[in-house]
Amino acid sequence: WNGGTPYSAGFFDVIEGEVATRASLGLPEQTLLRATEDVNFMVAPESGYFEVFVDLGQRVEVDQPVGQLHFLERPDRPPEVILSKTSGIVCVVRSIAVSAQSDCLVWVAHEVDPSDLE
């Protein structure tokens, strides 16, 4: 055992050298997120073309617009704005703009304290 944490490759001596941690790389502590409730997922109410308004890692509030859905079959119809159903951090954004009804468009997760996971 070389002193690595049980979750690092160095713990099992698979990789030689010092174990790199977020702190040793000058990075901030990790943020743990949880998205396990219906309010965390914004889905397409109909098929269309999704235009995203938010970035990964961005904090959003309830009812904040996260994007809008354009209707390809009805270009005369105004786009429908998709609102966040919860406050939190954007952790997933749909990368394919063309969306079918019920496709997940944006996930907004809540921060979790590591002690809550024990």
Secondary structure, DSSP 8 states (H G I E B T S, - for coil): --S--TTSGGGGTSS-S----TTTTT-----EEE--SGGGEEE-SSSEEEEE---TT-EE-TT-EEEEEE-TT-TTS--EEEE-SS-EEEEEE-S-SEE-TT-EEEEEEEEE-GGGG-
